[in-house]
């Protein structure tokens, strides 16, 4: 969005609110929507200006993120970039002397990406899939995009929390298909067991659903000779310390703990 269009948006937003008043409609929601639209337009304009300064490689990565991050994560990413903040989806410029590592997983994986990068600084180029990878069904749909065209030395991956309602037979079948595809890359594979979740009837989730899927995943990995990073086992005795009540996510210290475990598993796999 160019500055001329942005100026027009900022000019018309208040006029739209006045029009709603004339129609006798409530203004609070309309005013809030107009304010948000103006803010979003400003973020988009600043993001476009930031994109214009990127290298071709970094710009290509941003284009992939734009197609993969979706309506929740992309706005967050844009705000980080225009504020000069680093995040899990930073473009990674490889050091050709170091192995390339790909992290695949959901928001828990997102949370430990930066700590894992810090722990592996000078030891590995740590990339992550350009998405909140979600369930195995999403993995099968998007895996080619996430793998990209480069060669991977280690792929550390997980699917589980978003599969807690997936029928066990379907989870097994999809996970096996994912493993078969990942093995074709020639990378050393590391499966991360899914971290614990609390019982939460309001969210229709149970702790046992993860135990059941971790058991299936362990069987699949054993059948294919894939090593396991047991994040479930490592985190279980630390839940009171690291996991907020009724949350599947973790505090910052919890992600630091997981990131260190991921780094250990990656180094052991090299």
Secondary structure as GFF3:
##gff-version 3
##sequence-region A 1 270
A	DSSP	alpha_helix	3	22	.	.	.	ID=ss1
A	DSSP	alpha_helix	28	51	.	.	.	ID=ss2
A	DSSP	alpha_helix	56	68	.	.	.	ID=ss3
A	DSSP	alpha_helix	70	82	.	.	.	ID=ss4
A	DSSP	beta_strand	99	104	.	.	.	ID=ss5
A	DSSP	alpha_helix	107	119	.	.	.	ID=ss6
A	DSSP	beta_strand	124	128	.	.	.	ID=ss7
A	DSSP	alpha_helix	136	147	.	.	.	ID=ss8
A	DSSP	beta_strand	154	157	.	.	.	ID=ss9
A	DSSP	three_ten_helix	161	163	.	.	.	ID=ss10
A	DSSP	alpha_helix	168	183	.	.	.	ID=ss11
A	DSSP	beta_strand	188	192	.	.	.	ID=ss12
A	DSSP	three_ten_helix	201	203	.	.	.	ID=ss13
A	DSSP	alpha_helix	207	224	.	.	.	ID=ss14
A	DSSP	beta_strand	227	229	.	.	.	ID=ss15
A	DSSP	alpha_helix	231	236	.	.	.	ID=ss16
A	DSSP	alpha_helix	239	242	.	.	.	ID=ss17
A	DSSP	alpha_helix	252	269	.	.	.	ID=ss18
###
